Amino acid sequence: MYGGKAILSLLKENGVDKIFIVSGTDYPSFIEAKVEDPSLPDLEVVPHEITAISAAIGYSLGGKIGVVAVHTTPGTANALGGIMSSFTSRIPLLVIAGRSPYTERGSNASRNLRIHWTQEVRDQGELVRQYVKYDFEIRRADQIPATIARAFQIMLSEPRGPVYIILPREVSVEEVSNLKRVPMDYYEPAPPLEKLTKAREMLEKADRPVIITWRAGRRRSWFDALRNFADRYSIPVLNYAGEVLNYPSNGNMALDRFDLRSADLLLVVEAEVPYFPKRVDLDVPVIKVDVEPSYSYIPYYGFRCDLCIQSTPDNFFNSISIRPKDGSEVKELRAKQIEEKKAEVKRLMDRRPIHPKYLSYEVGKIASSYNLTIFNEYQFNPRYAELNEFGSYYSDLSIGYLGFALGASVGYRIATGRDVIVTTGDGSFIFGVPEAFYYIAHKYPVMVVIYDNGGWLASVEAVDEVFPEGLAKVKKYYPGAEFSRFEIGKTVEAFHGYYELVEDPHEVEPALIRGLEKVRKENKIAVIQVIVDKVR
Ligand SMILES: Cc1ncc(C[n+]2csc(CCOP(=O)(O)OP(=O)(O)O)c2C)c(N)n1
């Protein structure tokens, strides 16, 4: 069996049923192998790497193994943002990149185009090395079984993340003499006994501990363990909806805000940035529970860690028991926050331009009534929604590389079969390469809600933060951060999708329901572009 076919066979054995691919002159072996054996993983064309790698990320978030195949150095360049995102957000991802043929003659695979010289780079792995857990250029076809086994071991062991395998064209056609499987188990950390004892002491002693998280809900058993712990011992949870849903928003311990200066212990779980020192100056002990507590990839990092525990959240939470705290104050605070939000939504519901918080409330209502998963990029505010189930919410990935939500929503939909709604800023929508998204989404349709505030509000906010008395703020004029408004979602019609532009707050709910019906009953992509105010 030749190298390319061996890779596809081994991927299939490892449960991969789909490869998101942007092919080039490096993939004849994959294409030939798929034609020879249709039972090999599907080669799902997504015609831009930003969307393809996002789809693979969504596939992994949906519990399967995301695999993306890209074209040598140009494809890697376009996929780099997704690689960075999966590294910093700890998402398993197998990135396969072709490599320019390295021979000038002697093989069918030898160079036959100008680009086969010009696309060669001195060290291809270097392009991604800061953001992958492992990279390797396969030198001989016999190395394929061990390389694939190792790739799975590394990407699935915590902290999970991307691996980058380079496949030269010569190796892809070379015979593999022995396709022997190599067992390579995955592994993950658990807390040492003495650290557990210390954590128990600190938690017992504290009167006002608070859990701060960001992605402790990224695995179902973690989500369940955190919820049980917080509920049983009455410890409030901040960022219950962070990068993922970490704790149900209808749970008794879900808080939108909490004055951290009144806490006497922070239990920081899978969160690289627990708070902003610029905003709040804290002198509170910290227990950190994390599969990699140091975040050593971040060069400057000043957060204290009085007790650093390298563990998965479930291994920690399921091994600790303490006397429950008195949760009455948290419940009161929570009830107050819910009432405030209700009153706020009531105040905002007739307002023009539409307020993004009100839109989030309406999106949240639809998502919970119709059991949809939300993929959010930038504007949806989860506090105004009811998000209760594991896997019902995914948001901006850690490194802030915009453009993942469109592709990821489709990958997630394919992996889970769940209906998905994407919420995205107008800027983020464009970063997501809509046309490439439509190509794949027309087969697996989702609904997209664009929060169109006519530009990059984040860039405007940065000006106000850095120059609070500045002229730009006084003049409300922000060159470089604003752009003209177009009907950006209308391009979906070229892909037989459904489009609506909404400016009237009373039209929000009916438009969302119409869009969802188009997705569910007519199998169409729906894009609802909502003109919103330039506020958060
Ligand atoms: C690929 C990429 N380019 C640029 C940025 C910088 N950036 C951060 S937020 C933002 C604005 C995004 O616009 P939009 O989605 O409309 O959200 P808004 O801030 O307007 O609510 C930009 C440009 C980024 N994070 N990623």
Ligand as a Chemical Component Dictionary entry (heavy atoms), coordinates in Angstrom:
data_LIG
# 
_chem_comp.id                   LIG 
_chem_comp.type                 NON-POLYMER 
_chem_comp.pdbx_formal_charge   1 
_chem_comp.three_letter_code    LIG 
# 
loop_
_chem_comp_atom.comp_id 
_chem_comp_atom.atom_id 
_chem_comp_atom.alt_atom_id 
_chem_comp_atom.type_symbol 
_chem_comp_atom.charge 
_chem_comp_atom.model_Cartn_x 
_chem_comp_atom.model_Cartn_y 
_chem_comp_atom.model_Cartn_z 
_chem_comp_atom.pdbx_ordinal 
LIG C1  C1  C 0 -8.115  37.952 12.049 1  
LIG C2  C2  C 0 -8.305  39.133 12.948 2  
LIG N1  N1  N 0 -8.153  40.385 12.433 3  
LIG C3  C3  C 0 -8.320  41.470 13.210 4  
LIG C4  C4  C 0 -8.637  41.331 14.541 5  
LIG C5  C5  C 0 -8.775  42.564 15.438 6  
LIG N2  N2  N 1 -10.169 42.717 15.875 7  
LIG C6  C6  C 0 -10.579 42.332 17.089 8  
LIG S1  S1  S 0 -12.196 42.590 17.341 9  
LIG C7  C7  C 0 -12.380 43.274 15.832 10 
LIG C8  C8  C 0 -13.713 43.792 15.388 11 
LIG C9  C9  C 0 -14.631 42.697 14.948 12 
LIG O1  O1  O 0 -15.749 43.266 14.350 13 
LIG P1  P1  P 0 -17.186 42.721 14.629 14 
LIG O2  O2  O 0 -17.196 41.253 14.497 15 
LIG O3  O3  O 0 -18.127 43.471 13.784 16 
LIG O4  O4  O 0 -17.421 43.015 16.166 17 
LIG P2  P2  P 0 -17.652 44.423 16.890 18 
LIG O5  O5  O 0 -16.387 44.742 17.607 19 
LIG O6  O6  O 0 -18.028 45.446 15.884 20 
LIG O7  O7  O 0 -18.752 44.144 17.859 21 
LIG C10 C10 C 0 -11.179 43.293 15.136 22 
LIG C11 C11 C 0 -11.019 43.824 13.780 23 
LIG C12 C12 C 0 -8.754  40.006 15.044 24 
LIG N3  N3  N 0 -9.030  39.756 16.313 25 
LIG N4  N4  N 0 -8.599  38.940 14.228 26 
# 
loop_
_chem_comp_bond.comp_id 
_chem_comp_bond.atom_id_1 
_chem_comp_bond.atom_id_2 
_chem_comp_bond.value_order 
_chem_comp_bond.pdbx_ordinal 
LIG C1  C2  SING 1  
LIG C2  N1  SING 2  
LIG C2  N4  DOUB 3  
LIG N1  C3  DOUB 4  
LIG C3  C4  SING 5  
LIG C4  C5  SING 6  
LIG C4  C12 DOUB 7  
LIG C5  N2  SING 8  
LIG N2  C6  DOUB 9  
LIG N2  C10 SING 10 
LIG C6  S1  SING 11 
LIG S1  C7  SING 12 
LIG C7  C8  SING 13 
LIG C7  C10 DOUB 14 
LIG C8  C9  SING 15 
LIG C9  O1  SING 16 
LIG O1  P1  SING 17 
LIG P1  O2  DOUB 18 
LIG P1  O3  SING 19 
LIG P1  O4  SING 20 
LIG O4  P2  SING 21 
LIG P2  O5  DOUB 22 
LIG P2  O6  SING 23 
LIG P2  O7  SING 24 
LIG C10 C11 SING 25 
LIG C12 N3  SING 26 
LIG C12 N4  SING 27 
# 
